[in-house]
């Protein structure tokens, strides 16, 4: 089965939830017998790192402008043209922006699977024109795709209500990792094991990083630090604001974008994971934190509530005072380490997710 993939910036080691999703999913589908080719965006893959193949996944590196309003549509247009020429069995599109080109691929006789990772037009980073394009992409993808996958129940209900289209729920996943002992990352940032709060995300408004920083600054003489791994894809007023806030807050450490063992070391040795988002799809970073055994404090948005954690893990979205009160019990929360490993092992296993995705693909050939 020949699969082309569009809608991701690329992988391995590229920042973003869709990127991590694809990095985990497609090598597994190769092992299950699929021939997978992924279109990447060259601004995110340094020339020296532009692999022809990785873990059996083939890459076609396509140029696009590194401008958030143009890169997805430019990249997907080029990918659609290459797809029609390449004649795969299936084009798998990730995200509603790239899905704008789904009708083009269908008109060219290509079966299309769309994975809806969330209604991105609800994210604060987009202006009015971009939100309009994203809504058009969602409509085009949901209406024209041969099959639609959503990563959460809430997204499936969203498209059922808007478009009367059913979808298959296949969530993001994790693997249970081996813990990495304190090493170069801990030394670099002056960290002690289990004596820091950790979060990992892009610097975009919907992640609510200012809520975390404000909550930490309200504490009197905290005995722990806050470590934020991540950065902005495109520098914005918001990302500059977060960096300025962190610089002015003793105890807040900006670790930059990390991946691989460096990221694993930060997860392995943290005391608590915090995610104060205002909007999410189904955050892989949260699932990763749980897979490392970390206790979690997360905002009570609907997307987080779909992950069945204890009531005490949630705080009111946007409420820095509530988060500050929760962080004041840092040691108490840390004692619940490892509680959710059985949950992620059972519900969010990548091997099972790959098998379920393959079943969607096979459905086209059983009709």
C-alpha positions as CSV (number, residue, x, y, z in Angstrom):
1,X,0.0,0.0,0.0
2,X,1.5,3.3,-1.2
3,X,0.9,6.2,1.2
4,X,1.8,9.9,0.7
5,X,1.7,12.2,3.7
6,X,1.2,16.0,3.7
7,X,0.5,18.6,6.5
8,X,3.6,18.1,8.6
9,X,6.7,20.2,8.7
10,X,8.7,17.0,8.8
11,X,10.6,14.8,11.3
12,X,12.6,13.5,13.2
13,X,13.2,16.2,15.8
14,X,11.0,19.0,14.5
15,X,8.9,21.0,17.1
16,X,5.1,20.4,17.0
17,X,2.4,18.0,18.0
18,X,1.5,17.0,14.4
19,X,5.2,16.4,13.8
20,X,5.6,14.2,16.8
21,X,2.4,12.3,15.8
22,X,3.8,11.6,12.3
23,X,7.3,10.7,13.7
24,X,5.8,8.0,15.8
25,X,3.0,6.7,13.4
26,X,4.7,6.3,10.0
27,X,7.7,4.1,10.9
28,X,5.2,1.8,12.5
29,X,3.1,1.7,9.4
30,X,6.2,0.9,7.4
31,X,6.8,-2.1,9.6
32,X,3.2,-3.1,9.0
33,X,3.9,-3.2,5.2
34,X,3.1,0.3,4.0
35,X,5.3,2.2,1.6
36,X,5.3,5.7,3.1
37,X,6.5,9.0,1.6
38,X,6.3,12.2,3.6
39,X,6.4,15.7,2.2
40,X,8.5,18.0,4.5
41,X,8.9,21.8,4.6
42,X,12.6,22.7,3.9
43,X,12.7,25.8,6.3
44,X,12.3,23.4,9.2
45,X,14.8,20.8,7.9
46,X,18.4,22.1,7.7
47,X,20.0,21.1,4.5
48,X,22.5,18.8,6.2
49,X,19.6,17.0,7.9
50,X,17.5,16.4,4.8
51,X,17.4,12.6,4.9
52,X,16.2,10.6,1.9
53,X,14.9,8.0,4.3
54,X,14.5,7.4,8.1
55,X,13.3,4.2,9.6
56,X,11.9,3.1,6.3
57,X,9.9,6.4,5.7
58,X,10.9,8.2,2.5
59,X,11.0,12.0,2.3
60,X,10.4,14.5,-0.4
61,X,11.6,17.9,0.8
62,X,9.6,20.8,-0.6
63,X,10.3,24.5,-0.5
64,X,7.8,26.8,1.2
65,X,8.1,30.3,2.6
66,X,8.6,30.4,6.4
67,X,5.7,32.6,7.0
68,X,2.8,31.2,9.0
69,X,0.1,32.7,6.7
70,X,1.6,31.1,3.5
71,X,3.7,28.1,4.4
72,X,1.0,25.5,4.8
73,X,-1.0,26.4,1.7
74,X,2.2,26.7,-0.5
75,X,3.6,23.4,0.8
76,X,0.3,21.5,0.4
77,X,-0.2,22.9,-3.1
78,X,3.2,21.6,-4.2
79,X,2.5,18.3,-2.3
80,X,-0.9,17.9,-4.1
81,X,0.8,18.3,-7.5
82,X,3.5,15.7,-6.6
83,X,0.8,13.4,-5.3
84,X,-1.2,13.4,-8.5
85,X,1.9,12.7,-10.4
86,X,3.1,10.0,-8.0
87,X,-0.3,8.1,-7.9
88,X,-0.2,6.7,-4.4
89,X,-3.1,4.6,-3.1
90,X,-3.8,7.2,-0.4
91,X,-2.9,10.8,0.5
92,X,-3.0,11.3,4.2
93,X,-3.4,15.0,5.1
94,X,-2.8,16.2,8.7
95,X,-4.5,19.4,9.8
96,X,-7.3,21.6,8.5
97,X,-5.2,24.2,6.8
98,X,-3.5,21.7,4.4
99,X,-6.9,19.9,3.9
100,X,-7.9,22.9,1.7
101,X,-6.2,20.9,-1.1
102,X,-8.1,17.7,-0.4
103,X,-10.6,18.3,-3.3
104,X,-7.7,18.8,-5.7
105,X,-6.3,15.4,-4.8
106,X,-9.7,13.8,-5.1
107,X,-10.3,15.4,-8.5
108,X,-7.0,13.8,-9.5
109,X,-8.4,10.4,-8.6
110,X,-6.5,10.0,-5.3
111,X,-8.2,8.7,-2.1
112,X,-7.7,11.1,0.8
113,X,-7.6,10.5,4.5
114,X,-7.7,13.6,6.7
115,X,-6.7,13.6,10.3
116,X,-8.3,16.5,12.1
117,X,-6.0,17.6,14.9
118,X,-8.3,20.4,16.1
119,X,-10.1,23.5,14.9
120,X,-7.0,25.7,14.6
121,X,-9.1,28.8,13.8
122,X,-9.9,28.9,17.5
123,X,-6.2,29.6,18.3
124,X,-5.4,33.1,19.2
125,X,-2.3,33.4,17.0
126,X,-4.4,33.6,13.8
127,X,-5.8,36.8,12.3
128,X,-9.2,37.1,10.6
129,X,-8.0,36.2,7.1
130,X,-6.1,33.2,8.3
131,X,-9.0,31.9,10.4
132,X,-11.3,32.2,7.3
133,X,-8.8,30.1,5.3
134,X,-8.6,27.5,8.1
135,X,-12.4,27.2,8.2
136,X,-12.5,26.7,4.5
137,X,-9.8,24.1,4.8
138,X,-11.8,22.3,7.5
139,X,-14.9,22.3,5.3
140,X,-13.0,21.2,2.2
141,X,-11.3,18.4,4.1
142,X,-14.3,17.1,6.0
143,X,-16.6,17.2,3.0
144,X,-14.3,15.7,0.4
145,X,-12.0,13.3,2.2
146,X,-12.6,9.6,1.7
147,X,-12.2,9.1,5.4
148,X,-11.8,11.4,8.4
149,X,-9.9,10.7,11.6
150,X,-10.1,12.8,14.7
151,X,-7.7,12.7,17.6
152,X,-10.4,13.2,20.3
153,X,-14.1,12.7,21.0
154,X,-14.6,16.5,21.1
155,X,-13.3,17.0,17.6
156,X,-15.5,14.2,16.3
157,X,-18.6,15.9,17.9
158,X,-17.5,19.2,16.4
159,X,-17.4,18.0,12.8
160,X,-20.6,15.9,13.3
161,X,-22.4,19.1,14.4
162,X,-21.1,21.3,11.7
163,X,-20.9,19.0,8.7
164,X,-23.0,15.9,9.7
165,X,-19.9,13.8,8.9
166,X,-18.9,10.9,11.1
167,X,-15.2,10.2,11.9
168,X,-13.0,7.6,13.4
169,X,-11.4,8.5,16.7
170,X,-7.7,7.6,16.8
171,X,-5.9,9.6,19.5
172,X,-2.3,10.7,19.9
173,X,-0.1,8.2,21.7
174,X,3.0,7.6,23.6
175,X,5.5,4.8,24.4
176,X,6.6,4.1,27.9
177,X,10.2,5.4,27.9
178,X,13.3,4.4,29.8
179,X,14.1,7.1,32.4
180,X,17.3,9.1,31.7
181,X,19.4,9.9,34.8
182,X,20.6,13.4,35.5
183,X,23.2,14.4,32.9
184,X,24.2,17.3,30.7
185,X,20.8,19.1,30.6
186,X,20.5,19.1,34.4
187,X,24.1,20.5,34.6
188,X,23.6,23.0,31.9
189,X,20.6,24.6,33.5
190,X,21.6,24.1,37.2
191,X,18.7,21.8,38.0
192,X,18.2,19.2,40.7
193,X,16.2,16.0,40.2
194,X,12.5,16.4,41.1
195,X,13.0,20.0,42.2
196,X,11.5,21.7,39.1
197,X,8.1,22.1,37.4
198,X,8.3,21.3,33.7
199,X,6.4,22.1,30.6
200,X,7.1,21.7,26.9
201,X,5.3,23.6,24.2
202,X,5.5,26.1,21.4
203,X,5.4,29.8,22.4
204,X,1.9,30.6,21.2
205,X,-0.9,32.4,23.1
206,X,-3.2,29.3,23.5
207,X,-0.5,27.6,25.6
208,X,-1.1,30.1,28.5
209,X,2.6,30.2,29.5
210,X,2.0,33.6,31.1
211,X,-0.4,31.9,33.5
212,X,2.3,29.6,34.7
213,X,4.9,32.3,35.1
214,X,2.5,34.5,37.0
215,X,1.5,31.6,39.3
216,X,5.2,30.9,40.1
217,X,6.0,34.6,40.7
218,X,3.2,34.7,43.3
219,X,4.8,32.1,45.4
220,X,6.9,33.2,48.3
221,X,10.5,31.8,48.2
222,X,9.6,28.6,46.2
223,X,12.0,25.7,46.7
224,X,11.7,24.6,43.1
225,X,12.3,26.1,39.6
226,X,10.1,26.2,36.5
227,X,11.6,24.9,33.3
228,X,10.0,25.7,30.0
229,X,11.2,23.7,26.9
230,X,10.2,25.1,23.5
231,X,10.2,28.2,21.4
232,X,8.3,30.0,18.7
233,X,8.2,28.8,15.1
234,X,7.9,32.5,14.1
235,X,8.9,35.2,16.6
236,X,5.9,37.2,17.7
237,X,4.9,39.8,20.2
238,X,3.6,37.0,22.4
239,X,6.8,34.9,22.3
240,X,8.9,38.0,23.0
241,X,6.6,38.8,26.0
242,X,7.0,35.3,27.4
243,X,10.8,35.5,27.1
244,X,10.8,38.9,28.8
245,X,8.6,37.6,31.6
246,X,10.8,34.6,32.2
247,X,13.9,36.8,32.2
248,X,12.4,38.9,35.0
249,X,11.3,35.9,37.1
250,X,14.1,34.3,39.1
251,X,13.7,30.6,39.0
252,X,12.2,30.4,35.6
253,X,14.4,28.6,33.1
254,X,13.9,28.8,29.3
255,X,15.5,25.6,27.9
256,X,14.7,26.2,24.3
257,X,13.4,23.6,21.9
258,X,14.6,20.2,22.9
259,X,14.1,16.7,21.5
260,X,15.5,13.2,21.8
261,X,17.5,12.3,24.9
262,X,17.8,16.0,25.9
263,X,14.0,16.3,26.2
264,X,13.8,12.9,27.8
265,X,16.3,13.9,30.5
266,X,14.1,17.0,31.4
267,X,11.0,14.8,31.5
268,X,12.7,12.1,33.5
269,X,13.9,14.3,36.3
270,X,11.1,16.8,36.7
271,X,8.9,16.9,39.8
272,X,5.6,18.0,38.2
273,X,4.4,18.7,34.7
274,X,2.1,21.7,34.1
275,X,0.1,22.6,31.0
276,X,-2.0,25.8,31.4
277,X,-3.4,25.8,27.9
278,X,-6.5,27.7,26.8
279,X,-6.9,25.4,23.7
280,X,-5.6,22.0,22.6
281,X,-6.3,19.1,20.3
282,X,-5.0,16.2,22.4
283,X,-1.6,17.3,23.7
284,X,1.1,14.8,23.1
285,X,3.3,16.6,25.7
286,X,0.8,15.7,28.4
287,X,0.7,12.1,27.4
288,X,4.5,12.0,27.3
289,X,4.6,13.5,30.8
290,X,2.3,10.8,32.1
291,X,4.4,8.1,30.4
292,X,7.4,9.4,32.4
293,X,5.3,9.0,35.6
294,X,5.0,12.7,36.2
295,X,2.2,14.1,38.3
296,X,0.3,16.7,36.2
297,X,-1.5,20.0,36.8
298,X,-3.5,21.0,33.8
299,X,-6.1,23.6,32.9
300,X,-9.7,22.4,32.9
301,X,-10.4,22.9,29.2
302,X,-12.6,20.2,27.5
303,X,-9.7,18.7,25.6
304,X,-7.7,18.1,28.8
305,X,-10.8,16.7,30.6
306,X,-11.0,13.9,28.0
307,X,-7.9,12.5,29.6
308,X,-9.3,10.8,32.7
309,X,-7.2,12.2,35.5
310,X,-8.1,12.7,39.2
311,X,-10.1,15.9,39.9
312,X,-7.1,17.4,41.8
313,X,-5.0,17.5,38.6
314,X,-7.1,20.3,37.0
315,X,-7.2,24.0,37.7
316,X,-9.5,26.6,36.3
317,X,-8.2,27.7,32.9
318,X,-6.6,31.2,33.0
319,X,-6.6,31.3,36.8
320,X,-3.0,31.9,37.9
321,X,-4.0,32.2,41.5
322,X,-5.6,28.7,41.4
323,X,-2.4,27.3,39.8
324,X,-0.3,29.1,42.3
325,X,-2.2,27.5,45.2
326,X,-1.8,24.1,43.6
327,X,2.0,24.6,43.1
328,X,2.3,25.5,46.7
329,X,1.8,21.8,47.4
330,X,4.7,20.9,45.1
331,X,6.0,18.1,47.4
332,X,2.6,16.6,48.0
333,X,1.8,16.5,44.3
334,X,5.2,15.0,43.5
335,X,4.4,12.0,45.7
336,X,1.8,10.8,43.2
337,X,4.5,9.9,40.7
338,X,3.8,7.0,38.4
339,X,0.0,7.0,38.9
340,X,-1.0,7.2,35.3
341,X,1.4,4.9,33.5
342,X,-1.2,2.1,33.3
343,X,-3.6,4.6,31.7
344,X,-1.3,5.7,28.9
345,X,-0.1,2.2,28.4
346,X,-3.6,1.0,27.8
347,X,-5.3,3.9,26.0
348,X,-2.6,5.7,24.1
349,X,-0.3,3.0,22.8
350,X,1.3,3.9,19.4
351,X,1.5,0.3,18.2
352,X,-2.3,0.0,18.6
353,X,-2.8,3.5,17.0
354,X,-0.8,2.4,13.9
355,X,-2.9,-0.8,13.6
356,X,-6.1,1.3,13.8
357,X,-4.9,3.7,11.2
358,X,-4.0,0.8,8.9
359,X,-7.6,-0.5,9.3
360,X,-8.8,2.8,8.0
361,X,-6.5,2.5,5.0
362,X,-7.6,-1.1,4.3
363,X,-11.2,0.0,4.4
364,X,-10.8,1.5,1.0
365,X,-9.8,-1.9,-0.5
366,X,-12.6,-3.8,1.2
367,X,-15.4,-1.7,-0.3
